[in-house]
Amino acid sequence: MAKSTEIMGQNTPIRPHFNFDNTFARKLEGFVVSCQAEPASAPKLLQFNHVLAEELGLDPAVLDSKVGLEIFSGNVAPEGSEPLSQGYAGHQFGGFAPQLGDGRALLLGEIIDTQHKRRDIQLKGSGRTPFSRGGDGKASLGPVLREYLIGEGMHALGVPTTRALAAVKTGDNVYRESPLPGAVLTRVAASHIRIGTFEFGAARGDVDKVRQLADYTIARHYPEATDAKNPYLAFFAAVTDAQAALVASWMNIGFIHGVMNTDNMTISGETIDYGPCAFMDRYATGTVFSSIDTHGRYAYGNQPAILSWNLTRLAETLVRFVDPNKDRAIELLTDTIQGIQTLYEAHWLSGMRSKIGLSTEDSLDLKLINDLLLLMEEGNADFTLVFRRLAQALRGDIDTVRNLFEEPDAFDIWAQRWRQRLKQDGIAAEARAQAMNRINPIYIPRNHKVEEALTAAVEQDDMMPFSQMLGILSHPFEEVPENQAYALPAPISDLPYRTFCGT
């Protein structure tokens, strides 16, 4: 991108062109409030995503500089930006809050990337907004770096996700239980429209505005629904498919979001908000890491059911548009809702078949996969390593995987069934092993390694462990002997791992 030659003041740096096209601000009055970022006293650019900048059609050389630092810290609004905070509501742990909104985030604007896709550019942690509800609107460094690290790790794993363009240390403290270094994340998303955005409009009883939101969202994310016989029903079906595929991808890699409130579920089907999220080491369906999820509502094994629950809340906001006859509209939406779990299971089973090396379908595959998962849970086996090491079993080294189980003999019985099933595909062992290693990661954001990197950055001002881990997670399927420590689960501890919201 070219640089702007306009200088906005004696000490203001030349601004790069983002070529913003701010359709959300123009078309959805009532869902936005104009707002400005609070200045950072001594900003420092800690991390900048050159690859993502290029995908966005931005000039990395311009932005990885004082120019970018001023923008990503919130000190300078880039040319063409119309900073705003977005309103949304949400069901949080089942209870409805009619007004939440961007309490610590500003949407700078929208740009069209090199693939002709519209993307949001947002600052997170840039100060108070009209939706801050008494909070300071700031973010501390640890949660900002966590979202950067895990979000980019998820992207490398092939999971739809928001991305991180930059992380800036502000030079100002934020105050939680103790003073913490403040930071701002620059987040990139297909959009920040959530189920909670629809709930926000519906809670205010403004039918026309909810319809405008639905029309806007269809045009932006699901334009094929426009030509459907029933566009709003087709839109709902498309969202259910996107979110079912998303949650299936989480389950396929052992990811636990931790706070699947409706305000944290995007209409686009991207993962958003990496607060109390984490990855499983040992497989257990009841795994919960979030410190606030005391009843396990968002446990690993509950995520598919919450998917349906959340989407039902979206359906409730669309009843008026699906059919003039309310009963008929509910009937049509209910039919789609009742198919969500079948849709999810199809996505999940497809992923799991690939993980164990199957390229064809058989009616007994579901039992074969579930039996393996049961063995993993009973045998305290590591979720990621079991699937990764199955490829080595095909190469003749079965001990590498069987030794992950406390009762290896039970795995041996399963492995005999597995090998019989593989014969039906007629694929050479080495080709199959290579295919499995392309989808079964050796490196995930292991919780203890994430904490090591964040502790070094926050407490020792040392970004090297973070940068090293980010580099490893950017290539999660390429095994490197020197990186073995990043492939191993955490040492067994009597203290459960806990994660916290980043507010």
Phi, psi and omega per residue, in radians:
M1 nan 2.583 3.129
A2 -1.349 2.767 3.079
K3 -1.578 2.573 3.042
S4 -1.366 2.512 3.092
T5 -1.687 0.022 -3.136
E6 -1.408 2.245 3.081
I7 -1.928 2.143 -2.983
M8 -1.577 0.334 -3.112
G9 2.671 2.866 -3.015
Q10 -1.027 -0.669 -3.069
N11 -1.841 0.155 -3.104
T12 -1.567 2.237 -3.102
P13 -1.232 2.771 3.039
I14 -1.098 2.404 -3.041
R15 -1.752 2.429 3.030
P16 -1.374 2.692 3.091
H17 -1.393 2.091 2.971
F18 -1.583 -0.288 -3.089
N19 0.934 0.910 -3.124
F20 -1.124 2.492 3.023
D21 -2.337 1.674 -2.879
N22 -1.631 1.275 -3.056
T23 -1.201 -0.631 -3.137
F24 -1.061 -0.746 -3.137
A25 -1.157 -0.648 -3.083
R26 -1.323 -0.650 -2.910
K27 -1.793 -0.227 -3.005
L28 -2.196 0.974 3.051
E29 -1.029 2.392 -3.085
G30 1.810 -0.357 3.084
F31 -1.831 -0.015 -3.060
V32 -2.357 2.684 3.020
V33 -2.365 2.201 3.110
S34 -1.126 2.500 -3.051
C35 -2.803 2.778 3.108
Q36 -2.141 2.606 3.074
A37 -1.233 2.638 3.021
E38 -1.485 2.442 -3.068
P39 -1.179 2.604 3.040
A40 -1.722 2.374 -3.001
S41 -1.311 -0.661 -3.090
A42 -2.540 1.178 -3.031
P43 -1.191 2.591 3.103
K44 -2.427 2.197 3.140
L45 -1.380 1.943 -3.087
L46 -1.575 -0.608 -3.070
Q47 -2.622 2.356 3.090
F48 -2.364 2.354 -3.015
N49 -1.682 1.594 -3.098
H50 -1.082 -0.737 -3.092
V51 -1.107 -0.783 3.141
L52 -1.144 -0.700 3.118
A53 -0.990 -0.749 3.128
E54 -1.144 -0.685 3.095
E55 -1.077 -0.568 -3.122
L56 -1.424 -0.114 -3.099
G57 1.395 0.389 3.122
L58 -1.778 2.771 -3.096
D59 -1.592 1.869 -3.117
P60 -1.053 -0.607 -3.111
A61 -1.134 -0.590 3.121
V62 -1.303 -0.730 -3.012
L63 -1.447 -0.462 3.084
D64 -1.484 1.113 -3.007
S65 -2.840 -3.005 3.092
K66 -1.095 -0.555 3.110
V67 -1.037 -0.907 3.133
G68 -1.131 -0.673 -3.135
L69 -1.013 -0.758 -3.141
E70 -1.136 -0.639 3.127
I71 -1.267 -0.868 -3.024
F72 -1.279 -0.272 3.044
S73 -1.522 -0.235 -3.074
G74 1.571 0.044 -3.108
N75 -1.297 -0.477 -3.141
V76 -2.329 2.253 3.049
A77 -1.453 2.178 -3.115
P78 -1.119 2.686 -3.105
E79 -0.972 2.285 3.127
G80 1.548 -0.100 -3.135
S81 -1.310 2.523 3.013
E82 -2.224 1.367 -3.016
P83 -0.980 2.343 -3.135
L84 -2.673 2.705 2.987
S85 -1.854 2.483 -3.068
Q86 -1.712 2.457 3.080
G87 -1.575 2.443 2.990
Y88 -2.746 2.763 3.061
A89 -1.861 -2.845 3.075
G90 2.991 2.573 2.940
H91 -1.569 2.000 -3.117
Q92 -1.899 1.966 -3.055
F93 0.935 0.640 3.062
G94 1.620 -0.305 -3.137
G95 -1.693 2.426 -3.036
F96 -1.564 2.276 3.010
A97 -2.007 1.956 -3.014
P98 -1.225 -0.302 3.097
Q99 -2.479 1.989 3.021
L100 -2.055 -1.540 3.063
G101 1.478 3.072 -3.106
D102 -1.277 1.571 -3.126
G103 -1.356 -0.287 3.118
R104 -2.589 0.535 -3.127
A105 -2.390 2.586 3.088
L106 -2.240 2.216 3.011
L107 -1.450 1.991 3.121
L108 -1.288 -0.636 -3.127
G109 2.794 -3.026 -3.122
E110 -2.094 2.503 3.056
I111 -2.278 2.828 3.049
I112 -1.769 2.142 -3.054
D113 -1.473 -3.052 -3.059
T114 -1.220 -0.253 3.067
Q115 -1.722 0.235 3.113
H116 1.134 0.512 3.089
K117 -1.841 2.475 3.134
R118 -1.408 2.310 -3.120
R119 -2.303 2.453 3.022
D120 -1.443 2.493 2.954
I121 -2.030 2.098 -3.015
Q122 -2.312 2.460 2.966
L123 -1.658 2.335 3.126
K124 -2.124 2.094 -3.112
G125 1.742 0.370 -3.012
S126 -1.653 0.144 3.040
G127 2.123 -3.137 -3.056
R128 -1.094 2.562 3.004
T129 -2.301 3.012 3.081
P130 -1.092 -0.199 3.136
F131 -1.804 0.214 -3.014
S132 -1.257 -0.309 3.057
R133 0.928 0.764 3.088
G134 1.548 -0.131 3.107
G135 -1.428 3.024 -3.102
D136 -1.568 -0.133 3.111
G137 1.255 0.115 -3.094
K138 -1.711 2.928 3.046
A139 -2.247 2.583 3.066
S140 -1.615 2.858 -2.993
L141 -1.089 -0.732 -3.080
G142 -0.994 -0.947 3.120
P143 -1.080 -0.591 3.098
V144 -1.118 -0.810 3.140
L145 -1.213 -0.584 3.075
R146 -1.062 -0.840 -3.132
E147 -1.111 -0.690 3.099
Y148 -1.053 -0.889 -3.043
L149 -1.147 -0.871 -3.057
I150 -1.294 -0.659 3.099
G151 -1.063 -0.783 3.113
E152 -1.212 -0.573 3.044
G153 -1.120 -0.734 3.108
M154 -1.104 -0.715 3.109
H155 -1.037 -0.777 3.132
A156 -1.142 -0.485 3.093
L157 -1.379 -0.101 3.118
G158 1.534 0.276 -3.129
V159 -1.636 2.253 3.085
P160 -0.982 2.286 -3.021
T161 -2.782 2.714 2.875
T162 -1.161 2.756 -3.086
R163 -2.106 2.907 3.099
A164 -1.987 2.166 3.106
L165 -1.644 -0.610 -3.112
A166 -2.780 2.684 3.012
A167 -2.263 2.216 -3.090
V168 -2.147 2.329 2.979
K169 -1.547 2.226 -2.959
T170 -1.425 -0.387 -3.026
G171 1.520 -0.009 3.123
D172 -2.026 2.555 3.072
N173 -1.463 2.615 2.924
V174 -1.998 2.686 -3.004
Y175 -2.037 2.034 3.044
R176 -2.056 -2.085 3.007
E177 -1.208 -0.447 3.112
S178 -2.627 2.897 3.101
P179 -1.127 2.365 3.133
L180 -2.318 2.596 3.096
P181 -1.129 2.336 -3.131
G182 -1.465 2.752 -3.121
A183 -2.727 2.834 3.086
V184 -2.270 2.314 3.052
L185 -1.801 2.342 2.970
T186 -1.683 1.977 -3.033
R187 -1.860 2.466 3.130
V188 -2.069 2.322 -3.114
A189 -2.535 2.722 3.011
A190 -1.047 -0.636 2.884
S191 -2.996 2.967 3.073
H192 -1.889 0.398 3.088
I193 -1.321 2.261 -3.039
R194 -2.140 2.934 2.953
I195 -0.968 -0.697 3.130
G196 -1.092 -0.416 3.076
T197 -1.152 -0.729 3.081
F198 -1.163 -0.671 3.113
E199 -1.131 -0.591 3.132
F200 -1.047 -0.836 3.126
G201 -1.199 -0.744 -3.108
A202 -1.130 -0.636 -3.118
A203 -1.134 -0.400 3.138
R204 -1.618 -0.025 3.065
G205 1.215 0.299 -3.118
D206 -1.654 1.608 -3.051
V207 -1.089 -0.729 -3.097
D208 -1.090 -0.692 -3.124
K209 -1.224 -0.640 3.083
V210 -1.148 -0.671 3.085
R211 -1.124 -0.726 3.088
Q212 -1.044 -0.743 3.113
L213 -1.091 -0.778 3.139
A214 -1.101 -0.763 3.139
D215 -1.112 -0.739 3.117
Y216 -1.088 -0.787 -3.087
T217 -1.176 -0.687 3.074
I218 -1.051 -0.837 -3.120
A219 -1.096 -0.614 -3.075
R220 -1.430 -0.693 -2.998
H221 -1.981 -0.561 -3.046
Y222 -2.350 1.045 -3.056
P223 -1.062 -0.411 3.122
E224 -1.107 -0.405 3.135
A225 -1.232 -0.356 -3.099
T226 -1.031 -0.655 -3.076
D227 -1.596 0.074 3.138
A228 -1.280 2.770 3.118
K229 -1.041 -0.670 3.102
N230 -2.231 1.545 -3.006
P231 -0.986 -0.674 -3.068
Y232 -1.304 -0.584 3.049
L233 -1.225 -0.701 3.087
A234 -1.113 -0.666 3.071
F235 -1.059 -0.835 3.133
F236 -1.069 -0.725 3.122
A237 -1.100 -0.663 -3.141
A238 -1.186 -0.688 3.103
V239 -1.139 -0.736 3.138
T240 -1.072 -0.677 3.130
D241 -1.157 -0.768 -3.139
A242 -1.095 -0.762 -3.116
Q243 -1.318 -0.560 3.063
A244 -1.124 -0.736 3.095
A245 -1.119 -0.667 3.138
L246 -1.107 -0.910 -3.105
V247 -1.120 -0.634 3.069
A248 -1.061 -0.698 3.117
S249 -1.162 -0.607 3.042
W250 -1.073 -0.830 -3.081
M251 -1.139 -0.579 -3.123
N252 -1.216 -0.349 -3.139
I253 -1.999 0.073 3.103
G254 1.350 0.498 -3.111
F255 -1.620 2.396 3.097
I256 -2.093 2.006 -3.087
H257 -1.152 -0.761 3.031
G258 1.660 -0.437 -3.121
V259 -2.622 1.224 -3.088
M260 -1.407 0.860 3.020
N261 -1.204 2.770 -3.090
T262 -1.157 -0.384 3.073
D263 -1.375 -0.083 3.107
N264 -1.939 0.283 3.125
M265 -2.069 1.964 -3.058
T266 -1.407 2.572 3.089
I267 -1.182 -0.513 -3.123
S268 -1.252 -0.335 -3.086
G269 1.535 0.441 3.052
E270 -1.745 2.589 3.002
T271 -1.248 2.357 -3.135
I272 -2.417 2.603 3.036
D273 1.194 1.609 -3.117
Y274 -1.716 1.165 3.100
G275 -1.504 -1.630 -3.101
P276 -1.514 0.691 3.130
C277 -1.514 2.851 3.094
A278 -2.977 2.917 3.075
F279 -1.889 2.492 3.055
M280 -1.234 2.519 2.830
D281 -1.606 -1.521 3.078
R282 -1.203 2.409 -3.089
Y283 -1.281 2.202 3.066
A284 -2.756 2.137 -3.040
T285 -1.123 -0.448 -3.110
G286 -1.559 0.203 -3.057
T287 -1.087 2.241 3.076
V288 -2.326 2.317 3.087
F289 -1.964 -0.406 -3.029
S290 -1.187 2.306 -3.128
S291 -1.181 -0.406 -3.090
I292 -1.701 -0.123 -3.128
D293 -1.614 1.206 -2.997
T294 -1.226 -0.357 -3.126
H295 -1.864 0.085 3.079
G296 1.258 0.449 3.136
R297 -0.985 -0.702 -3.073
Y298 -1.874 0.552 3.063
A299 -1.057 2.796 -3.113
Y300 -0.861 -0.898 -3.065
G301 -1.259 -0.242 3.138
N302 -1.582 -0.166 -3.030
Q303 -1.033 -0.709 3.106
P304 -1.090 -0.699 3.134
A305 -1.175 -0.672 3.105
I306 -1.153 -0.573 3.037
L307 -0.907 -0.894 3.141
S308 -1.129 -0.726 -3.129
W309 -1.056 -0.817 -3.126
N310 -1.125 -0.748 -3.115
L311 -1.177 -0.497 3.043
T312 -1.114 -0.618 3.083
R313 -1.146 -0.648 3.062
L314 -1.134 -0.756 -3.131
A315 -1.005 -0.650 -3.114
E316 -1.087 -0.476 3.138
T317 -1.440 -0.184 -3.042
L318 -1.861 -0.042 -3.025
V319 -0.924 -0.802 -3.060
R320 -1.076 -0.443 -3.011
F321 -1.693 -0.373 -3.081
V322 -1.287 -0.656 3.112
D323 -2.826 2.447 3.112
P324 -1.059 -0.492 3.088
N325 -1.497 1.964 -3.046
K326 -1.004 -0.772 -3.121
D327 -1.099 -0.695 3.126
R328 -1.172 -0.700 3.115
A329 -1.072 -0.781 3.135
I330 -1.108 -0.684 3.120
E331 -1.083 -0.767 -3.127
L332 -1.150 -0.779 3.139
L333 -1.175 -0.649 3.131
T334 -1.120 -0.660 3.094
D335 -1.025 -0.740 3.122
T336 -1.197 -0.742 3.128
I337 -1.046 -0.731 -3.107
Q338 -1.167 -0.298 3.109
G339 -1.639 -0.024 -3.057
I340 -1.097 -0.788 -3.099
Q341 -1.164 -0.642 3.062
T342 -1.100 -0.726 3.109
L343 -1.110 -0.818 3.101
Y344 -1.020 -0.835 -3.093
E345 -1.079 -0.588 3.103
A346 -1.151 -0.767 3.097
H347 -1.122 -0.789 -3.100
W348 -1.118 -0.800 -3.093
L349 -1.160 -0.656 3.079
S350 -1.048 -0.779 3.110
G351 -1.136 -0.733 -3.112
M352 -1.214 -0.625 3.060
R353 -1.006 -0.804 3.140
S354 -1.108 -0.636 -3.107
K355 -1.124 -0.544 3.109
I356 -1.760 0.228 2.970
G357 1.568 0.263 -3.114
L358 -1.606 2.378 3.116
S359 -2.009 -0.062 3.086
T360 -2.183 3.029 -3.106
E361 -1.949 2.493 3.077
D362 -2.492 2.535 -3.076
S363 -1.119 -0.348 -3.126
L364 -1.615 0.023 -3.085
D365 -1.112 -0.680 -3.117
L366 -1.050 -0.761 3.126
K367 -1.155 -0.710 3.124
L368 -1.030 -0.778 -3.120
I369 -1.222 -0.783 3.140
N370 -1.119 -0.592 3.099
D371 -1.155 -0.658 3.080
L372 -1.125 -0.778 3.130
L373 -1.084 -0.672 3.095
L374 -1.116 -0.737 3.092
L375 -1.089 -0.676 3.127
M376 -1.126 -0.721 -3.131
E377 -1.211 -0.773 3.132
E378 -1.175 -0.544 -3.083
G379 -1.712 0.165 3.109
N380 0.911 0.740 -3.096
A381 -1.554 2.601 -3.137
D382 -1.304 2.191 -3.048
F383 -1.027 -0.912 -3.059
T384 -1.159 -0.779 -3.053
L385 -1.236 -0.593 3.113
V386 -1.022 -0.881 -3.104
F387 -1.165 -0.670 3.126
R388 -1.131 -0.720 -3.047
R389 -1.416 -0.155 3.034
L390 -1.059 -0.573 3.112
A391 -1.117 -0.637 3.107
Q392 -1.190 -0.552 3.076
A393 -1.077 -0.639 3.101
L394 -1.173 -0.403 3.129
R395 -1.622 0.130 3.056
G396 1.781 -0.069 -3.125
D397 -1.874 1.345 -3.090
I398 -1.365 -0.404 -3.112
D399 -1.079 -0.535 -3.112
T400 -1.048 -0.614 3.125
V401 -1.607 -0.700 -3.075
R402 -1.144 -0.508 -3.132
N403 -1.313 -0.095 3.048
L404 -1.355 -0.226 -3.103
F405 -1.745 2.487 3.089
E406 -1.172 -0.494 3.087
E407 -2.120 1.420 -3.055
P408 -1.027 -0.498 -3.114
D409 -1.083 -0.625 3.115
A410 -1.136 -0.657 3.076
F411 -1.147 -0.659 -3.126
D412 -1.011 -0.707 3.136
I413 -1.125 -0.745 3.105
W414 -1.123 -0.712 -3.081
A415 -1.086 -0.565 3.085
Q416 -1.112 -0.761 3.087
R417 -1.102 -0.717 -3.139
W418 -1.063 -0.800 -3.129
R419 -1.123 -0.646 3.089
Q420 -1.116 -0.700 3.124
R421 -1.160 -0.673 -3.124
L422 -1.094 -0.546 -3.128
K423 -1.064 -0.471 -3.135
Q424 -1.149 -0.458 -3.086
D425 -1.395 -0.523 3.132
G426 1.185 0.578 3.116
I427 -1.839 2.420 3.140
A428 -1.059 2.522 -3.046
A429 -1.010 -0.767 -3.089
E430 -1.180 -0.725 3.106
A431 -1.092 -0.697 3.119
R432 -1.162 -0.750 3.138
A433 -1.069 -0.723 3.132
Q434 -1.131 -0.708 3.117
A435 -1.112 -0.709 3.121
M436 -1.123 -0.700 -3.131
N437 -1.238 -0.257 3.070
R438 -1.426 -0.236 3.142
I439 -2.131 -0.290 3.095
N440 -1.750 1.880 -3.058
P441 -1.221 2.642 2.954
I442 -1.659 -0.451 3.140
Y443 -2.081 2.218 2.974
I444 -2.217 2.940 3.065
P445 -1.236 1.382 3.116
R446 -1.020 2.318 -2.980
N447 -1.006 -0.743 -3.093
H448 -1.209 -0.557 3.123
K449 -1.309 -0.608 3.047
V450 -1.053 -0.806 -3.118
E451 -1.118 -0.662 3.095
E452 -1.057 -0.782 -3.117
A453 -1.153 -0.724 -3.120
L454 -1.226 -0.674 3.118
T455 -1.090 -0.747 3.129
A456 -1.088 -0.729 -3.100
A457 -1.214 -0.763 -3.027
V458 -1.405 -0.771 -3.002
E459 -1.642 -0.422 -3.075
Q460 -2.075 0.019 -3.128
D461 0.974 0.638 -3.087
D462 -2.048 1.887 -3.115
M463 -1.560 -0.052 -3.074
M464 -1.062 -0.839 3.114
P465 -1.059 -0.623 3.106
F466 -1.124 -0.860 -3.112
S467 -1.087 -0.686 3.126
Q468 -1.129 -0.787 -3.132
M469 -1.168 -0.683 3.107
L470 -1.048 -0.722 3.115
G471 -1.111 -0.706 3.129
I472 -1.182 -0.766 -3.122
L473 -1.206 -0.327 3.104
S474 -1.279 -0.229 3.108
H475 -2.339 1.169 -2.949
P476 -1.245 -0.238 -3.082
F477 -1.803 -0.072 -3.076
E478 -1.753 1.816 -3.067
E479 -1.355 2.231 3.136
V480 -2.187 2.109 -3.068
P481 -0.930 -0.640 -3.097
E482 -1.190 -0.267 -3.113
N483 -1.764 0.371 -3.051
Q484 -0.998 -0.598 -3.105
A485 -1.071 -0.455 -3.128
Y486 -1.442 -0.157 3.128
A487 -1.683 -0.207 -3.032
L488 -1.598 2.522 3.072
P489 -1.201 2.900 3.125
A490 -1.152 2.602 3.029
P491 -0.996 2.531 -3.138
I492 -1.095 2.308 -3.103
S493 -2.391 2.622 3.069
D494 -1.333 -0.292 -3.123
L495 -1.649 2.131 3.136
P496 -1.188 2.536 3.069
Y497 -1.242 2.377 3.140
R498 -2.252 2.454 3.063
T499 -2.083 2.832 -3.015
F500 -2.349 2.702 3.030
C501 -1.127 2.605 -3.026
G502 -1.551 0.243 -3.106
T503 -1.338 nan nan
